[in-house]
Amino acid sequence: MPVKQSKRFVSALKAADLTKGYPLTEAVEVLSKFPKAKFDETVEISVRLGVDASQGDQMVRGTTPLPNGTGKKVRVIVFTDSPEVALKAGADEAGLAELMKKVSEGWLDFDVAIATTEAMKQVRTLARVLGPKGLMPNPKSGTVTDDIPGGIKAVKAGRVEFKMDKAANIGVGIGKRSFTPAQILENAQAVLDAISKAKPASFKGNYVKSITLSSSMSPGVRIASTEYSKY
């Protein structure tokens, strides 16, 4: 039995031809014409890669600052022996033993966890709790650092992390529907450039298979293949 489409979805279908691919600039404009929800939807860019996700040397992950931020408040906790430094720098919670106990008991009301190099010796024991949620501090994502103020500032300002899943897909939030098309375009380009730079040295072939732009309640807008053939 066919799934009934919402009025918003049907209106979006009338706003553009979703069977074709658009240059990134046009795709952003198309998305801006879609009917909006009653909340400020998150805009996401989804990338399907041609790498072999089962090969360890073809893992794709990294971080990048967004020129215009993410549009949302980022809740940050810091595992450190100097919580006063972290709290002064804007951390929502900071500490070590007590904070670790709180997290181990199931508290996960935060978006990013940062740890100092020394604290990581103990924080590693939380891998089973934080790992599955993508919250484990990691040097590659800049969340294991001894520059606590700098680390907090980076994630609060709008640095995003991307990581390929088991099907070689990457999805990254790049802003809100309330952003201007120019802001969305800048953020999207920053993410695509970062993913391009993260291409595994061992990979040969078509790196990017497809790119789609969407918001929380909208259909996806396909990006023309000519846009990503350079990757």
N, C-alpha and C positions, 0 to 999 in steps of 0.2 A: 504494500500500500504506500503510495507516495507521501512524503513528509510535507505537511502544510507549511508554506513559507509565510513569515510574518510580513505585515504591511511595510515595515521598515526595509526588510530585505527586498521585497518586490519593488519598492521605490528606488532602491540602490541599483537594481538591475536596469531600471529605466534611465538612470543617470549616465550609464556607460556601457559599452560593449565589453563584457567580461570574458569573451572568448578570445580576445586578442591581447597581445603584449604591448605595453606602453613604455616609452623612455621614462626613466626615473622621475624626471621633472614633471612630465604629464601625469604619471601615476599618482604623484602627491596631490596634484590639482584635482584629479578624479576623486580621490579619497575625500577631499575637502567638500565635495559636492554631495556626498552621501548624507542621508538623514542622520541626525545625531540622537543619541540616547539621552535619558534624563540625568545621566551622570557623565563626568568627564572621562571618556573612554581612553584606554591606553592604545597607542599606535605601536604596531609591531612589524618588524621586518623578518621574514623567514627565508632561510637559504638552504637549499638542498645541495650537498656536495657530492663530488664524484669519487671521493677517496674510499678506501676499504676500511670501514670502522672496526673491523676485527684485527687490524694490524696496529700494534702499539706504536710503531714509528710514523703512523699516519693520523695520530690524534690531533685534532685542531681545537685549540682553546687560547684564550687571551683576554685582555682588558683594553678598554679605550675610553678616554674622556669624551663626553658628548658636548659639543660647543654650546648647546642651549639647555643642558641639564636634562633630567628625566621627567621633571614636572611633579615629582612626588617627594614627600618627606621620607628620608632614609633613616631608619632606626639602626644605630650602631652600638655594639658592645665591644669592650676591649679587655682581653685577658692580659693583665699586667700586675707587677708588684708595686707600681706607682699609679694607683687609680686616680689620685688627685690631679695628675698631669692630664690624663685622658678626659676626665670630667670637665676640666677647665677648657680643653680643646673642643668640647662639644659632644663627647660620648654620652649616650643615653644611660648606659650602665658600665661599670668598670670594676675590676678586682681580679682575684685569682681563685683561691680555694672556695670561697663562698659562692662566687659566680659559677664556678665549675659544678658545684653541688646543685645549684639551682637549675642549670641546664641539663644535668644528668637525670634530674627528676622530671624532665619533660617540658621545661619552660623554653619556648622558642619564639617569643614575641619580639623578634628583631629581624632586620633585613641583611645585615652584614656583621660578621665577627672578625675582629682584628686581634692579633696576638704578637707579643714581642718574641724575639728569637729565644730568649731564656724561658719564657712562659710556655712555648710550644712543647718543651720537654714533657710537661704535664698535660697540656691540652690535647696531645695525641690520643690520650685515653678516651676522649669524647668522639673519636672518629665514627663509631657506630651510631651515635646520635646525630652528629652534625653532617657527616658524609652524605647520607641518603637525601638530605634536604638541600644539599649544595651550599652549606654554610661553613664548612671546614676551612679555617685559615690556610692559605697556600701562598708560598713565595712567588709563584708565577702570576698570581692575580693581585699581588701587591698587598695582601692582607696579613703577611708575616713581615713585620717591619719594626725597627727600633726608632723610627721617626713617627711616633704616635700622632702628634699634631698634623703632620703632613699626610699621613694615611687617612685620618679622619676627614680632613679637608677634601681630599681627593674623592672619597666615596660620597660625601655629602653634596659635593658640587655636581655630581652626575657622572661618575665613572661607572661603566657597566662591564660586566663580565660575560663572555660567551664561551660556550663549550658544546662541542658536537655530541649528539646522543648516539645510541647504538645503531640508528638507522641513517647516520651521517647527515642529520638535520641540525640546524642552528636557528633558534628563535630568540630575538632580542627586542625588548621594549625600548623604543626610541623617542618617547615623548607622549603628549596628550593631544586629544582632538582640539583643545583650546589653543594649541600652538599654531603659529602662522605656517602656511605652506613652506615658506623659506626656512623656518626653523626646523621643520620636519625633514626637509631636503638635506640641510647641513648635517643633521644628526645621522640620517640614513647613510650619507656618503662617508661619514667618519667610521661607521660600523663596517661598511663594505670594504673600505680601505684597510681596516685592521684585520679583517678576515682574509683579505688578499695577502697581506704581509705574513699571516700565520700559515701559509701554504707549506706543507711538509716538503723538505728538500728531496725526500726519496720518491715523491709522487710524480708520475708522468701521465699526462692525459688531460681531459676536460675537468678542471678543478670545480667550477660552479655549474651545476645542472639546471637550477631554476631559482628565481627570487620572486617573492610575493610580498606585497604590502597590504596590511589590513589594520582594522581597529577592533576593539573588543566585540562589537555587535555588527560588524560589517562583513560583506563577502570579501574575498581576497582580490587584489588587483595584480595581475601578472606583469612582471617587468620583461620587456623585449629582450630576446637573446643577444641582440647586438650590443646591449648595455654591459653584459658581463663576459662577453667572449674574450675581453682583454685579460681576464683573470686565468 
